[in-house]
Amino acid sequence: MCSVDKPPACRLLLDDTVPLAAVIEASQTLQSHTEYIIRVQRGVSSENSWQVIRRYSDFDMLHSSLQVSGISLSFPPKKLIGNMDREFIAERQKGLQAYLDYITHNPLLSSSEAVKKFLDPNSYSSNYTEIALQQVSMYFRSDSRWEVVEPLKDIGWRLRKQYFLIRSREQPKDRNLLSWVDLGPDKFLSDKDLQAVMKLLTSMNHPCIGPLLFSSTSESSALVIRPFSERGTLRDLIYKVKVKDVFLKKYCNPKKSEGLELRQIQHYGRHILEGLRFLQDQGLPYGHLQSSNVLLEQTPPATSDLLACRLLDVENSLLGLPAFYRPLVALNRRINTTECVDVFSFGLVLYEMTYGHPPEPPPVDQFPPSPHPAIVSVLQSILSTEAFKTGPPTVSQLIQTQGGELGSKVNGVGLPRQIPSRLKEALRSSKELLERRLQEEQRQHRRLTRAQSHHGSEEQKKRRKLLARKKSRQSAYENEEETSVKYNNNSGSGASSPPTSPSPPTPLSATGLSACLSLCLSASLYVSVCLSGCMSACISVCLPVCLPLCVSVCVRLSACLSVSLSVCLSVCPSV
């Protein structure tokens, strides 16, 4: 069961890396179940939010789909009897809120398709695997060189990117990896320039860059074919997992992850830096370095445990895809260029190689004990608070100053021909626009942080309390004045009403006349007592505050006394 408000209109190309925050605002109990009203917000702007209504059974289905991660998630249990009690519903709501907080703050769980569809079903209603398979099948009809061996569902974290294991009909024993992906919000190249650059990438030959066998782009998507490696990626090596497993199972709670040996760290670290320097020298923005984007391949001699190390997905920035580490980058204004993003990402990968797991959100000033002090010094130059204040070193500086700690030089080949000047200018303009969007997002985060800090300061808390008290006193005073004016108006209107002519008296019998006079005298006496009591209460209790109110009430009672006597005398004829 699902009910949602339509989210506000946003860009056609959605940034899936922008985190979603979820707060259960209320619950409503129907005849046989309870619904929880969830307010979901994308990013820092409260205007980009919507409501989703979910039942406990919806939460339970989400929880079941996330069990593959191996994380022991705290989830409120089922209850068959008494599950409609108000106290139980309130307690369950707290447990479900804690559950949402955990999964939305976990970078891998929050990027999964199950969580995205649970919180934002309008934006993630498509079956991406089915769409990708249709697109690939349509392409293979026009190019019969390839055939699909099997789909590799959910082996990567990017839900709009689908993978297929394929083979060439000419070399059926060789396995290749086909990826199909939607173009992202950072795609700033024209379609013509994008096709030209992608064609250039397929001819690139460098020992630290993963080769592309084929690429094809359209107005909304791209298809890329590259060799498939049974060795997997650097993250697969660190976590000791199988290449084809679902990424939640591989990386969320690995059982055997451990740091690499020093010679492995040096070997892979130097290859990564050489690959980054080559891309920067060519004017090709990257910004997508992570351990899952470092391909490992067996090289002669086969007995060596130092594998060939190549950067993957060098086309991602050209296709406009946001990076995995973008939420972390957006929090630091010093990481505002693609070169700085590359160095920052390298520090995170180096930490993961050293300790066997990613660090807590940077900056990092306290590093766990390590058998490689020289590597820790490199980490401090990138991830420490001081580095965040002054800015990270460049790739060239890391190679020059830390070259001994990060292995020997790697000789490369590069591109077979120079990039045309017109295409270089298009790449430079695209890079500037990409960095401009990043810097604007960083400014938004800073404004939000300052507003939250200002709002949470002790001085502001005291000021808000004083304003609330002042507003409360002013509201009470206005209510008193309004009530006084109301009673005065009512009294004035009653005194100015024109008297009505009494109807001619009807003769009464002696018995009726005696009863009428007795009733009139009793009523007049009762009203007189009320008038006296009212005046006494006003004088003793509320004279300083509401004397006008008391007077107006007493005037009304006096008028009642006068009217009752006149009515009695007019109704009961004199004897």
Buried (B, 14 or more C-beta within 10 A) or exposed (E): EEEBBEBEEBEEBBBBBBBBBBEBEEBEEEEEEBBBBBBBBBBBEEEBBBBBBBBBEBBBBBBEBBEBBBBEBEBBEEEEEEEBEEEBBEEBBEBBBEBBEBBBEBBBBBBBBBBBBBBBBEBBEEEBBEBBBEBBEEBBEEEEEBEBBEBBBBBBBBBBBBBBBBBBEEEEEEBBBBBBBBBBBBBBBEEEBBBBBBBBBBEBEBBBBBBBBBBBBEEEBBBBBBBBBEBBBBBBBBBEBEBBBBBBBBBBBBEEBEBBBBEBBBBBBBBBBBBBBBBBEBEBBBBBBBBBBBBBBEEEEEEEEBBBBBBBBBBBBBBBBBBBBBBBBBBBBBBBBBBBBBBBBBBBBBBBBBBBBBBEEBBBEEBEEBEBEBBBEBBBBBBBEEBBEEBBBBBBEBBEBBBEBBBEEBEBEEBEEEBEEEBBEBBEEBBEBBBEBBBEBBEBBBEBEEEEEEEEEEEEEEEEEEEEEEEEEEEEEEEEEEEBEEBBEEBEEEEEEEEEEEEEEEEBEEEEBEEBBEBBEEBBEEBBEBBEEBBEEBEEEEEEEBEEBBBBBBBBBBBBBEEBBEEBBEBBEEE
